[in-house]
Amino acid sequence: MDSENVTAVNPTEEVDLMSEQKLKSILEAILFAASEPISLEQFQDALPGLDKRTVRNGLAELGADYQEMGRSFHLIEIANGYQICSRPEYSAWIEKFYTRQVRVTLSPSALETLAIVAYKQPVTRADVAAIRGVNSDSVLNSLLEKGLVRIAGRKDGRSLLFSTTDEFLQQFGLKDASELPSLDEIDELLETPNGSDLAQNLLPNTMEAVNDSDSIQNPLPDTIEEVAEQ
């Protein structure tokens, strides 16, 4: 390629003069280069001078372009950021491409502990142990190693506090923790025909005790077992 015919993009040029199309192209380039969701703050670091509203609008227009063109991928908001992902209808072909998959299965105790952290966060080791009725230190350490749980600080400057991570949100396909189903939603499901059987599948066995303890405000989402597939 003749280097004289290539014009590099100068990241320090005045962003005020940036066209709508150029902004979308830059956002797209960053999204394709990243392997994980990108937050608005991270986009701003690459595009100093642009406010969040401008970046968000550019992302929305980029997503609309993909939709209009009928591309096999789309732009989604997930795990407190944005990411380009293939559309679900192409999953069968992607599975054929990845002929060998390695999966790690979480134990029932790990799933129970993860559910407690998700709905009571931030939570201490003692809180988890009180709800489960057994020491859960080793389980929490395992969840930390898998990147599903993180240390979120200390309670009264002493006990460690735990909360879920962006990796947890990404595994579940959640924008943020507010998308976890509420007790009211589960109650509505229980009132519908055949809803009871489905609702029971939303909870591991120990979650009944969790809800009785009044320590957790919400039940387990129906996709909690999907987090076992790393």
Residue pairs with C-beta under 8 A, 6 or more apart in sequence:
9 26
11 46
14 49
15 47
15 48
15 49
15 50
16 49
18 26
18 50
20 58
20 61
23 47
23 50
23 54
23 58
24 58
24 61
24 62
24 65
26 46
26 47
27 43
27 55
27 58
27 59
27 62
28 62
28 84
30 38
30 43
30 46
31 38
31 75
31 82
31 83
31 84
32 84
34 83
36 79
36 81
36 83
36 166
36 170
37 78
37 79
37 80
37 81
37 82
37 83
37 166
37 170
38 81
38 82
38 83
39 80
39 81
39 82
40 52
40 55
40 56
40 81
42 81
43 50
43 55
43 59
43 82
44 50
44 51
44 52
44 55
47 55
59 75
59 82
62 75
63 74
63 75
66 73
66 74
66 75
67 74
72 86
72 87
72 90
73 84
73 85
73 86
73 87
74 84
74 85
74 87
75 82
75 83
75 84
76 82
76 83
76 84
76 85
77 175
78 85
78 169
78 170
78 173
78 174
78 175
79 166
79 167
79 169
79 170
79 174
79 175
79 176
80 166
80 169
80 175
80 176
81 166
86 94
103 228
103 229
103 230
104 146
104 228
104 229
104 230
105 228
105 229
106 114
106 146
106 227
106 228
107 139
108 204
108 205
109 132
109 134
109 136
109 139
110 139
110 142
110 143
111 204
111 224
111 225
111 227
111 228
112 132
112 204
112 206
112 207
113 128
113 132
113 136
113 139
113 140
113 143
114 143
114 148
114 149
114 164
114 168
114 224
114 227
115 203
115 204
115 207
115 210
115 220
115 224
116 123
116 127
116 128
116 131
116 132
116 210
116 215
116 216
117 123
117 128
117 140
117 143
117 149
117 162
117 163
117 164
118 164
118 168
118 177
118 180
118 220
118 221
118 224
119 180
119 210
119 216
119 217
119 218
119 219
119 220
120 127
120 131
120 215
120 216
120 217
121 152
121 162
121 163
121 164
121 177
122 152
122 153
122 155
122 161
122 162
122 163
123 161
123 162
123 163
124 155
124 159
124 160
124 161
124 162
125 136
125 137
125 140
125 159
125 160
125 162
126 159
127 215
128 136
128 140
128 162
129 135
129 136
130 213
130 215
131 206
131 209
131 210
131 213
131 215
131 216
132 206
133 209
140 149
140 162
143 149
144 150
144 151
146 167
146 230
147 165
147 167
148 164
148 165
148 167
148 168
148 171
148 227
149 162
149 163
149 164
149 165
149 168
150 162
150 163
150 164
150 165
151 160
151 161
151 162
152 161
152 162
152 163
153 160
153 161
154 160
154 161
155 161
164 177
168 227
169 175
169 176
169 177
171 226
171 227
171 229
171 230
172 221
172 223
172 224
172 226
172 227
173 223
174 180
180 218
180 221
181 202
181 218
181 219
181 221
181 222
182 217
182 218
183 211
183 217
183 218
183 219
186 199
186 202
186 219
188 195
189 195
189 198
189 199
189 202
190 196
190 199
198 222
201 222
202 219
202 220
202 221
202 222
202 224
203 219
203 220
204 220
204 224
207 216
207 219
207 220
210 216
211 219
